[in-house]
Amino acid sequence: MKKFLDCVYRFFGRLAAIDSDKYLHLLVGLTVAFVLGRLFANVEAWACPAIVGVLLLMVAKECVDYYLRKEQFDFKDIAAGLVGSVIGVLMCLL
């Protein structure tokens, strides 16, 4: 039981170490993919436009941050958005 609790605490400790910005990217990616998945529900390969749409949105957001706001281009933000899009597509399957 102690080993299990240690694993749980390590898992949540790693989650807490992630920047809160990544959670926002994950949430936006999840929401956009879910909406696009519902919009393209009649298309045979509906998951592809949902994931590609989120990818384009995340890259565009990072380009705006880099060129207009003079911030660093963060590939981890894009990855967090893509993880959210996969979760959103899986939610559409439910």
N, C-alpha and C positions, 0 to 999 in steps of 0.2 A: 504494500500500500504506500509505503514511504517513497519507493522508486517512482510510482505512478504520480504522486503529488509533486515530486521533484521535476518530473518531465512536464507536468502542467505548468508549474511556476517558470520553468525555463522558456516554454512556448510563449506564455504571456509576457515574459520579460523581453523576449525578442520582438514581440508585437509592439510593446510600449516604446522600444528603441527606434521604431520607424517614425519618420517625420509625419506630423498630422497632415501635411500637404499631400502626401501619398494616399491617405485615406480619402481625401476629397477627389483626387483623380480616379480612384477606384470606384467611388460612388457615382461620379459623373459617367464613367465608362459603363457601369452596370445599367444606369438609367437609360442612356442613349441606346445601348445595344438592345435593351428590353423593348423600348419603343419602336426601334427600327425592325426588330424581330416580329413584332405584332403588325407593323405596317406591311412588311413583305411576307406575311404568313402564307399568302397564296402562291408565292414564287417557290419553285422547286428547291433551289439552293438558297434559302432565305438567311441562313446563318452567315454566309460569306459577305453579303452587303452590310449586315449589322456589324461585323468585326472590322471590315474595311472602313466603314463610316466612322467608327470610334478611332481607328488608327489615324485617319485623315484629320479628325478633329483634334486629337492629342498633338500631332505633329504641327498643325497650324497654331495651336495655343503656345507651344514651345517656341515656334518661330516668332510669334508676336512678343513673347517674353524676351527673346534674344535680341531682336532687331529694334524693337520700339522701347522696351523697358530696360534694356541693357543688363539683363540678368543672364545667368548661365543657362545653356541648353542642357536640360536634364533628361537623360534617357530613362532614368528610373521613374520619372513621372509618366512617360509614355508606356513603360512596362506595367505600371500600376493601372493605368487606364485599360490596357489590353487584358489584364487579369480580370478587371471588372466587366469587360465586354464578354469574356468567356462565361463568367458567372451569370450575366444577363441572358446570354443565349441558352444556358442550361435552365434558367428559370422559365424561359419561353417553352421549353419542352414539357414542363410540368402541367 
